[in-house]
Every structure is written in structure tokens, then in C-alpha cells.
Amino acid sequence: MYAVFGPDADIVVGDEDTQPLETPIIAPIKTKNFENVEKTLPQTTYSFRYLASLMDHPQFVRNVVLLG
């Protein structure tokens, strides 16, 4: 082996399966969950009775999305 790799080469012999099965090869990315819950209802200019009546007439509901 000395003649093939040269005098400065380090030769390492390792065993297979040295990592335990419980440890994943690539660790999963940990996601953080943030929760923003309002304690009180904000001041509004519409009545909740009006919004509840819209459920009886879904053809009057308009959905608007602002996507950025």
C-alpha cells in the first residue's frame, strides 16, 4: 500500500453501520409554530347578524385575496 498511496497518505479502515438506527442520516428540519390569538374582538363597522345572514345566501359572498 505504501507504493500506491505515497508516504503522506493516511489509510483509514472503518466498519459499516457505525451510526445507530434511531439516528436519521439526514436530520429533519425543525419547524417553529407561532400562534397569534386575539383575546378580544376588534372594533368593527359591521354587525355579526349581517355576517350570519350571509351564510344563508352564499351567492352574495365575495372572496378577495391579496397575495404577495
N, C-alpha and C positions, 0 to 999 in steps of 0.2 A: 504494500500500500504506500510505502514511502516513496517509491519511484513514480507512482501515478499522480499523487496529490502534491508532492513537494514538501520541504521541511517546515513551512509555516502553516500548514493546513491542520485544523483541529478536526478530529474524527469523533463523532458522537453516535452512539448506538442507543436507541430508545425502544421501550416496549410499547406495544399497541394498547389502546384503551386505558390510558392513564387518567382520563377525565371521568368522573363518576357519571352514571346515567341520569341522576337527578339534576345535574347542571347542564343547561342547554348550551349547544355550541355557540349560537348567537343569542345573546340575552335579549328578551323582548323590551321594546321601548315603553317606559312607564309614562302613562298619560296622567295629567293632573285635571281634576274636575273642579270647576269653580261654580258656585251656586250663588245667585243673587235673588233673594226673595224679599219682596216688599212686605213690610209689616202692616201698613195701612194703604187704603186705596188712594190714588192720586186725585186731585181736584179735576173734574171733568165738566164738559159742556153738554153732555147728552144724558139721557135717562137710561137706566138699566131696563126699564119696562119697554122702551123702544127697541133695544137690542134683543130682548127676549121675544118680542113680536116678530123680529126678522127671521127667527128660526121657523116660523110658520110659513114664510114666503121666501124660499131660497133663491127664487129668480130675481129678487131685488138686491141680493148680496153681491158686492163687487170686491174683488181681491186685488190689492196693489202690492207690488214687490219693488223695493229699491235694493238693487244688488250691486255691490261694488267690488 
